[in-house]
Amino acid sequence: MNLIKFTAPLLFILLSSCCTNVSKDENKSNDLSMNKNVQGQPTTIQENQSIVIAKVQEINLEDENNYTIKAKVLNVDENPAFASMAVKGSVYKLIPDYALNDKNKIDFKSHKEKNTGLLNLSKLKTGDEFKAVIFMGKNYTWYIKKVLK
């Protein structure tokens, strides 16, 4: 009887420590595989679009076609077909997303309305407002897809 009183707690301790070690090893394995997935896979940005009314804070012209606009978002209208990542009140540095031809030049023939609208934004002044479709690209840069009236 004394043997049972002595071995039962000992057996319980041994089994508990074995189960604990196994679960710790499984957790480590799961953590490592999760880290590999997170670290091994690049973060992707889902396709997104936001229809915004924005106020120009600053325009930086590099040349007649290349510019950036620093603008504060005054209003965001969401398109149910796309995720919206723009936030009202935020300030974004926006780059025009011109439609290009096969020679990598701005295509004013096939995409005249889009590209002319984007080009005309470069003529705005500080304080001017505009309505446009913007999106965050895969490189975490904000682009102006299209100017709206």
N, C-alpha and C positions, 0 to 999 in steps of 0.2 A: 504494500500500500504506500509506503514511503517512497518507493521507486517511482510510482505513478505521480505522486505529488511533486516530485523533483523533476521528472522528465517532461511532464505536460507543459509547464511554463517555459522550459528550455526549448521544447519543440515549437511552441507558439512563437517565441522570439526568433528562432531560426527561420521559420516560414515567413514571418513578417518582414524580416530583413531581406530575404530573397525576393519577395514580391515588390518591396520598395525599390531595390536595386534594378529590377527589371523595368518597373515603371519609370524610374529616372532615366535609364538607358533609352527607353522608347521615347521619352520626352526630348532627350538630347537629339536622338535621331530625327524626330519630327521637326525640332527647331532647326537643325542643320539643313534638312531638305527644304524647309520653308525659306530659310535664308538664301539657299542656292537659287530657289525660284525667284525670290525678290531681287537678289543681286545679279543673277544670271540673265534675267529677262529685262530688257529696257522698258522704262515706263512709257506707256503710249497715251496719247491724248485722243479722246474720242472726237469724232467729227462734231463740230459745234458751229453755231451761228447765233449772233445776237443782232437784233435790229435796234439801233441806238440813235438817240439825239445827243449830240456831243457839242461841247463848246471849246473852241480852239484856245489853247493857252500859249502855244509856241509852234512855229513852223521852221524847220531847218531845211533849207534848199541846198542840195549838193550840185545839181545842175537842173536844166529845164524839166527833166522827167523824174529825177530821183529826189525824193524828199521824205521827211518824217513829220508827223503831226503829233504833238503832245496835246491831248484833249481830255477834258473831264466829261464823263458820261452823266448826262442830265436825266435820261430816261431809257429804260430797256423794255422793249416789247419782245416777248419770247415767241419763237416759231415752234409749234408743237412737233414738227418733224425733226427738229434738231435740239440738242442740248444747248443751253445758253450759259456761257461762262462769264460774260461781262457783268459787272456789278455797278449799280447806280451809285454815283458819288466817287467812283474810282477814277484815277487818271492813268491813261495808257499812252504809250508811244506807239503810234500806228504807222504802218508802212503800206503803200498801195500795192495791191495784188493784181498787177496788170496781166491781161491775157497776151501771151507772146506767140509769135509765129515760129515756124520751124528753124528760122535763123536766130532765134532768141532775141528778137527785136519786138517792141510793142506793136501789136497788130491792130492798126486803126481801120483796116479793111473789113475784116470779119467781126471785129468786136468794137466798132466805133463808139457806140453809146456808152458801154462800160468803161473803156479806156479814156474817152473824153471826159466823162464824169470824174474819174480818178485824177486826171491831169488838172482839171479845173479846181480841185481842192487845194492845190498848191498856191492858188491865188488868194485864198482866204487870209484874213487878218486876225490878230489876237482879239478874242471876244466874239467872233463870228460863230454861228451855230450851223450844224449840218446834220442831215439824217443819212445813215449808212448801215450796211450790213458789215459787221466785223466778225473776225474769228481768231482764235488762238491756234497757231500752227504747231507742228510737231516739235519745233525748236523753241517753244515757249515764247515766240514772238507774235505780237498782235498785228493782224493785217486788215486792211479795208478791202472787202470783196467787191462791193458795189455801192455807188452813191444813189440815194433815193431822193425823190422830190417831195 
